Amino acid sequence: MPGFQQTFSPLGEEGESKSNALSVSAAMALAKTSLEQLVVTMVGEVSEVSDKAGYKAVYFTVKDDRSSLPCMMWMNRYHATGVVLNVGALVELTGRFTLYAAKGRMNFDVFSLRLAGEGNLRMQVAQLAQKLQAEGLMAPERKRPIPKYPESIGLVTSPRGAAVHDVLRTLRRRFPLATVRLAGVPVEGRDAPLHLRHALETVAQSGVEVVLLVRGGGSFEDLMPFNDEGLARAIAACPVPVVTGIGHEPDTSIADMVADVRASTPTAAAEAVSARKENLDQGFLNAAVRLERAAKRTIDGLETSLEAIASRPALNDPQAIFAQDSLGLDALATRMHRAIPIGISKDRSALEHSSALLSRIGSHIGATQGTQLDEARRRITRAGTTLSAPYERDLAVAASRLNDLSPLTVLSRGYAIARDSERHVVKSINQVSGGDHLEVSVSDGTISCTVD
């Protein structure tokens, strides 16, 4: 070191100073003291990591194109940084050089550590992913199914990139019936997340059934707009399902994690929301077969029901519909024939009894009361006539109804009743054959005849 002067010299056997050389321990101690006064900040790539349980420190090596340096960091400091060291990570570390005198090895004692460049970005993305996952934005149960045959598809991407052409070409080939509503926005740069959010909201409000959020491949920094927290929340709040196709297969962004479906590429995203034309044709064919079978089953069922209805006795013999009513009508007519004469006889007896009673009363009345008696007789006679009039009208109505219901009345209008040899009424030509004897009742008698 500049300005250093020897301050220790070993003695020979006789105690005399033989040289100005230092011992190894003294030299190491001197170097250690000098190195530990030098605090530096450096950037390097992690090439080795030793982080074993029970160790008091984590040991790792950083390197660049020409040099490598072994480092160590006490566990309490390491855990406080929140950084997880992995081989290949680019880190920025601050510390001092130190020597392990027993082995003569130089280490870099790290005071602070953070990821540098892309590594720092990845750490930020990982922390945001943990935050959104804790809020449930990535939960599988909140992801919505994609419509099987969407007629209107929203597309949010750059209008000048290859992704838009890949998506449109795929949709045109697989599902040309769909209408695509394109919102062309920048997908890189500081303002890209804001444009993406506005485009997503605009397309969703236009009435589409699903939204494709896509872009082509690029570096991690190029894809950072799709790791924006505001865009992630806009995807989660979108009223229709969102399908992402960002970058290539290995690329996974926050937008992919929050989306309802994550596709590996823009083309795969277009395939996820469209059915192949061949599958549609086969689906239509299968549907036609199922429809034909269902129609045949329905027709067969209706034919069976119609045959069952047609076989009912009421339809084969219309007289069966009125059979019970006809029997009831005949019973009522019989009761009426019996009731009318009995009622008339009772009324006549009551009237005769009243007349006899009046006669007896009149015979006991004196001659001086003859005029009053005659007047009373006339009044009683009128009263008797009034009392019998309703019964006479009822009797006339009943007789008229009985006459209307009588088979003889039907015969008097020119109709006839044919009976076979067993006195059964003939209702159909199918009941007789040639040579059968019949009796035909008409209004004034019976005609015996033979069927030709």
C-alpha positions in Angstrom: 0.0 0.0 0.0 1.4 3.5 -0.6 3.0 5.0 2.5 3.3 1.6 4.2 6.4 1.0 6.2 7.6 -2.2 7.8 6.9 -2.1 11.5 7.7 -5.7 12.5 10.8 -7.8 11.9 11.4 -11.3 13.3 14.5 -12.1 15.4 17.0 -14.8 14.7 18.2 -17.4 17.1 20.5 -15.0 18.8 17.8 -12.3 18.9 19.3 -10.2 16.2 17.3 -8.7 13.4 18.2 -10.7 10.2 15.6 -9.3 7.7 12.7 -6.9 7.1 10.2 -9.7 6.0 6.7 -10.0 7.6 5.2 -13.3 8.7 2.3 -14.7 6.7 -0.2 -13.9 9.4 1.0 -10.4 9.7 0.9 -9.9 6.0 -2.7 -11.3 5.8 -3.7 -9.2 8.7 -2.3 -6.1 7.1 -4.1 -7.0 3.8 -7.3 -7.7 5.6 -7.3 -4.3 7.3 -6.5 -2.5 4.1 -9.2 -4.4 2.1 -12.0 -3.9 4.6 -11.6 -0.1 4.3 -12.6 -0.3 0.7 -16.5 -0.3 0.2 -17.6 -0.7 -3.4 -20.8 -1.3 -5.4 -20.7 -3.6 -8.4 -23.0 -5.4 -10.9 -22.5 -9.0 -11.8 -24.2 -12.3 -12.9 -24.7 -15.0 -10.3 -22.8 -18.2 -11.4 -23.0 -20.2 -8.2 -25.3 -20.2 -5.1 -24.9 -22.2 -1.8 -27.9 -21.5 0.5 -28.1 -24.5 2.8 -30.1 -24.9 5.9 -28.2 -24.2 9.1 -25.6 -21.9 7.4 -25.1 -18.5 9.0 -24.5 -17.0 5.6 -25.4 -17.5 1.9 -22.4 -18.1 -0.4 -22.4 -17.2 -4.1 -20.2 -16.2 -6.9 -20.7 -13.2 -9.3 -18.9 -12.9 -12.6 -18.6 -10.9 -15.8 -16.8 -11.6 -19.1 -13.3 -11.6 -17.6 -13.5 -12.1 -13.8 -15.4 -13.9 -11.0 -15.6 -13.0 -7.3 -16.7 -15.2 -4.4 -19.2 -13.5 -2.1 -20.9 -14.1 1.2 -23.9 -12.4 2.9 -25.1 -13.0 6.4 -28.5 -14.6 6.5 -30.3 -11.8 8.4 -29.2 -9.3 5.7 -30.0 -11.7 2.9 -33.6 -12.4 4.1 -34.1 -8.6 4.6 -33.6 -7.9 0.9 -36.4 -10.2 -0.2 -34.3 -11.3 -3.2 -34.0 -15.0 -4.0 -30.7 -15.7 -5.7 -30.7 -17.9 -8.8 -27.9 -18.8 -11.2 -28.0 -16.4 -14.1 -29.6 -13.5 -12.2 -28.1 -10.1 -12.7 -27.6 -8.5 -9.3 -26.3 -5.2 -7.9 -24.4 -5.6 -4.6 -22.6 -3.3 -2.2 -20.0 -4.5 0.3 -16.3 -4.7 1.1 -13.5 -7.1 0.4 -12.3 -9.3 3.2 -9.8 -12.1 3.6 -10.2 -15.4 5.3 -6.7 -15.6 6.7 -6.8 -19.3 7.6 -7.2 -20.3 4.0 -5.8 -17.2 2.4 -9.0 -16.6 0.4 -10.6 -13.3 -0.5 -14.3 -12.9 -0.2 -16.7 -10.0 -0.9 -18.8 -9.3 2.3 -22.1 -8.1 0.9 -24.0 -5.4 2.8 -27.0 -4.9 0.4 -28.3 -6.7 -2.6 -30.9 -6.2 -5.3 -31.8 -7.5 -8.7 -30.5 -5.4 -11.5 -31.9 -4.8 -15.0 -34.3 -7.5 -16.1 -33.9 -9.3 -12.8 -35.3 -6.3 -11.0 -38.3 -6.1 -13.4 -39.0 -9.8 -12.9 -39.0 -9.3 -9.1 -41.5 -6.5 -9.5 -43.7 -8.6 -11.7 -43.5 -11.5 -9.2 -44.4 -9.2 -6.3 -47.4 -7.8 -8.3 -48.5 -11.4 -9.2 -48.4 -12.4 -5.5 -50.5 -9.3 -4.7 -53.2 -10.0 -7.3 -53.3 -13.6 -6.5 -53.9 -12.8 -2.9 -56.9 -10.7 -4.0 -58.3 -13.6 -5.9 -57.9 -12.1 -9.4 -56.2 -15.3 -10.6 -58.6 -17.8 -8.9 -59.8 -20.5 -11.3 -63.4 -20.2 -10.0 -63.7 -16.6 -11.3 -62.6 -17.5 -14.8 -65.5 -17.6 -17.3 -66.1 -20.1 -20.1 -65.6 -19.0 -23.7 -68.7 -18.9 -25.9 -68.7 -21.9 -28.2 -69.7 -20.0 -31.4 -69.2 -16.3 -30.8 -70.7 -14.2 -33.6 -68.9 -11.0 -32.5 -65.2 -11.1 -31.4 -63.2 -8.1 -30.1 -59.5 -7.8 -31.0 -57.1 -5.5 -29.1 -53.6 -5.4 -30.5 -51.2 -3.4 -32.7 -52.7 -2.7 -36.1 -49.2 -2.9 -37.7 -47.8 -6.1 -36.1 -47.9 -9.6 -37.4 -50.2 -10.7 -34.6 -53.3 -9.0 -36.1 -52.8 -10.7 -39.4 -52.3 -14.1 -37.7 -55.5 -13.7 -35.8 -57.6 -12.5 -38.8 -56.3 -15.2 -41.0 -57.0 -17.9 -38.5 -60.6 -16.6 -37.9 -61.3 -16.3 -41.6 -60.2 -19.9 -42.1 -61.8 -21.5 -39.1 -65.0 -19.4 -38.4 -65.7 -16.9 -41.2 -69.2 -16.2 -39.8 -67.7 -14.2 -36.9 -67.5 -10.4 -37.0 -64.3 -9.0 -35.7 -64.2 -5.6 -34.0 -60.5 -4.4 -34.0 -59.1 -1.8 -31.6 -55.6 -0.9 -32.9 -53.3 0.4 -30.1 -49.6 0.6 -29.4 -48.4 -2.5 -27.4 -45.0 -1.1 -26.4 -43.9 2.0 -24.6 -44.7 3.9 -21.4 -48.3 4.8 -22.5 -49.1 1.4 -23.9 -50.9 0.1 -20.7 -53.3 3.1 -20.8 -54.1 2.6 -24.4 -54.7 -1.1 -23.9 -57.1 -0.5 -21.0 -59.1 2.0 -23.0 -59.3 -0.3 -26.0 -60.4 -3.2 -23.8 -63.2 -1.2 -22.3 -64.3 0.2 -25.7 -64.4 -3.1 -27.4 -66.2 -4.8 -24.5 -68.9 -2.1 -24.6 -69.4 -2.5 -28.4 -71.4 -5.7 -27.8 -68.8 -8.4 -28.5 -69.0 -11.8 -26.9 -65.3 -12.4 -26.2 -62.1 -10.2 -26.4 -58.7 -11.3 -27.8 -55.8 -9.4 -26.2 -52.7 -10.3 -28.3 -49.3 -9.3 -29.4 -46.3 -10.9 -31.0 -43.0 -12.0 -29.3 -40.4 -9.7 -27.8 -38.0 -9.3 -24.9 -39.1 -9.2 -21.3 -38.9 -5.4 -21.4 -41.1 -5.3 -24.5 -43.8 -7.3 -22.8 -43.8 -5.2 -19.7 -47.0 -3.2 -20.7 -48.9 -6.5 -20.2 -47.6 -6.7 -16.6 -49.3 -3.5 -15.7 -51.5 -3.6 -12.6 -54.2 -1.3 -14.1 -54.4 -3.5 -17.2 -54.7 -6.6 -15.0 -57.6 -5.1 -13.1 -59.3 -4.0 -16.3 -59.2 -7.6 -17.6 -60.7 -8.9 -14.4 -63.4 -6.3 -14.5 -64.2 -6.8 -18.2 -67.9 -7.8 -18.7 -67.0 -10.5 -21.3 -64.4 -13.2 -21.2 -60.9 -12.2 -22.2 -58.4 -14.5 -24.0 -54.8 -13.5 -24.1 -52.1 -14.6 -26.7 -49.0 -12.6 -25.7 -45.6 -13.5 -27.1 -44.5 -17.1 -27.4 -45.0 -20.3 -25.4 -42.5 -19.5 -22.6 -43.7 -15.9 -22.1 -46.2 -15.5 -19.2 -47.4 -12.1 -18.2 -49.7 -10.8 -15.5 -52.4 -10.3 -18.1 -52.1 -14.0 -19.0 -52.6 -14.9 -15.3 -55.7 -12.8 -14.9 -57.3 -13.6 -18.2 -60.1 -16.1 -18.5 -58.0 -18.2 -21.0 -54.3 -17.9 -21.7 -53.2 -19.0 -25.1 -49.5 -19.5 -26.0 -49.6 -17.3 -29.2 -51.9 -15.0 -31.0 -52.8 -17.8 -33.4 -53.6 -20.1 -30.6 -55.8 -17.4 -29.0 -57.8 -17.1 -32.3 -58.2 -20.9 -32.4 -59.4 -20.9 -28.8 -62.5 -18.8 -29.7 -63.3 -20.4 -33.0 -64.4 -23.8 -34.2 -63.0 -25.5 -37.2 -65.3 -25.5 -40.3 -65.0 -29.3 -40.5 -66.1 -29.6 -36.9 -69.1 -27.3 -37.6 -70.1 -29.4 -40.6 -69.9 -32.6 -38.6 -71.9 -30.9 -35.8 -74.6 -29.9 -38.2 -74.8 -33.4 -39.6 -75.1 -34.9 -36.1 -77.8 -32.4 -35.1 -79.7 -33.3 -38.3 -79.6 -37.0 -37.4 -80.7 -36.3 -33.9 -83.5 -34.1 -35.1 -84.7 -36.8 -37.6 -84.7 -39.4 -34.9 -86.6 -37.1 -32.5 -89.2 -36.3 -35.2 -89.7 -40.0 -36.0 -90.2 -40.8 -32.3 -92.7 -38.0 -32.0 -94.7 -39.1 -35.1 -94.7 -42.7 -33.9 -96.0 -41.6 -30.5 -98.8 -39.5 -32.1 -99.8 -42.4 -34.4 -100.1 -44.7 -31.4 -102.2 -42.2 -29.5 -104.4 -41.6 -32.5 -105.0 -45.4 -32.9 -105.9 -45.7 -29.2 -108.4 -42.8 -29.5 -109.9 -44.3 -32.7 -110.4 -47.7 -31.1 -112.7 -46.3 -28.3 -116.3 -47.6 -28.4 -117.8 -44.1 -28.5 -116.2 -43.5 -31.9 -117.0 -46.9 -33.3 -120.7 -46.7 -32.2 -122.1 -43.1 -31.9 -125.2 -44.5 -30.1 -123.0 -45.5 -27.2 -122.6 -41.8 -26.4 -126.3 -41.4 -25.7 -127.0 -44.8 -24.3 -127.0 -43.8 -20.6 -129.0 -40.7 -21.3 -131.6 -42.6 -23.2 -132.0 -45.1 -20.4 -132.4 -42.3 -17.9 -135.0 -40.6 -20.1 -137.0 -43.8 -20.4 -136.9 -44.2 -16.6 -138.2 -40.7 -16.1 -141.0 -41.2 -18.6 -142.1 -44.3 -16.7 -142.2 -42.5 -13.4 -144.2 -39.7 -15.0 -146.8 -42.1 -16.4 -147.3 -43.5 -12.9 -147.2 -40.2 -11.1 -149.8 -38.2 -13.2 -152.8 -40.5 -12.7 -152.2 -40.8 -9.0 -151.9 -37.1 -8.6 -155.2 -36.5 -10.6 -157.0 -39.1 -8.5 -155.8 -37.5 -5.2 -156.9 -34.0 -6.4 -160.3 -35.4 -7.5 -160.9 -37.1 -4.2 -160.0 -33.9 -2.3 -162.3 -31.9 -4.5 -165.3 -34.3 -4.0 -164.6 -34.3 -0.3 -164.7 -30.5 -0.3 -168.0 -30.5 -2.3 -169.6 -32.9 0.0 -168.5 -30.9 3.0 -170.0 -27.8 1.5 -173.3 -29.6 0.8 -173.6 -30.7 4.3 -172.8 -27.3 5.6 -175.4 -25.7 3.2 -178.1 -28.1 4.4 -177.9 -26.8 7.9 -178.1 -23.2 7.0 -181.6 -21.7 7.3 -183.7 -20.3 4.5 -183.0 -16.8 5.8 -179.4 -17.3 4.9 -180.0 -18.8 1.4 -178.7 -15.8 -0.4 -175.5 -15.8 1.6 -175.2 -19.5 1.1 -175.5 -19.2 -2.6 -172.9 -16.5 -2.7 -170.6 -18.5 -0.5 -171.2 -21.5 -2.8 -170.2 -19.5 -5.8 -167.1 -18.2 -4.1 -166.1 -21.6 -3.0 -166.7 -23.0 -6.5 -164.5 -20.3 -8.0 -161.8 -20.9 -5.3 -161.9 -24.6 -6.1 -161.5 -23.9 -9.8 -158.6 -21.6 -9.0 -157.0 -24.3 -6.8 -157.3 -27.0 -9.5 -156.1 -24.8 -12.4 -152.3 -25.2 -11.7 -152.6 -28.9 -11.4 -154.5 -29.1 -14.7 -151.8 -27.0 -16.4 -149.0 -29.2 -14.9 -151.0 -32.3 -16.0 -151.3 -30.9 -19.6 -147.6 -30.0 -19.7 -146.6 -33.5 -18.4 -148.9 -35.2 -20.9 -147.4 -33.1 -23.7 -143.8 -34.0 -22.7 -144.8 -37.6 -22.3 -146.4 -37.5 -25.8 -143.3 -35.9 -27.3 -141.1 -38.7 -25.7 -143.4 -41.5 -26.8 -142.0 -43.7 -29.6 -145.5 -43.7 -31.0 -145.2 -39.9 -31.7 -142.0 -40.6 -33.6 -143.8 -43.3 -35.6 -146.6 -40.9 -36.3 -144.2 -38.6 -38.1 -143.4 -41.3 -40.7 -140.6 -43.1 -39.0 -140.5 -46.9 -38.5 -138.8 -49.3 -36.0 -137.4 -52.6 -37.4 -136.9 -55.6 -35.1 -135.4 -59.0 -35.8 -136.9 -62.3 -34.8 -135.5 -61.9 -31.3 -137.2 -58.5 -30.9 -133.9 -56.6 -31.1 -134.0 -53.2 -32.7 -132.1 -53.2 -36.1 -129.8 -50.2 -36.2 -127.4 -51.3 -39.0 -127.6 -53.2 -42.2 -124.7 -55.3 -40.8 -127.3 -56.9 -38.3 -129.4 -58.6 -41.0 -128.8 -61.0 -43.9 -130.9 -62.1 -46.8 -133.9 -64.2 -45.8 -134.1 -62.8 -42.2 -137.6 -62.1 -40.9 -138.3 -58.6 -39.6 -141.2 -56.8 -38.0 -141.5 -53.1 -38.9 -143.6 -51.0 -36.6 -145.3 -48.0 -38.1 -147.8 -45.5 -36.6 -150.9 -47.7 -37.1 -149.6 -51.2 -36.8 -146.8 -53.7 -37.6 -145.6 -55.0 -40.9 -144.0 -58.5 -41.2 -141.4 -58.7 -43.9 -138.4 -60.7 -45.2 -135.0 -59.3 -46.2 -134.1 -59.8 -49.9 
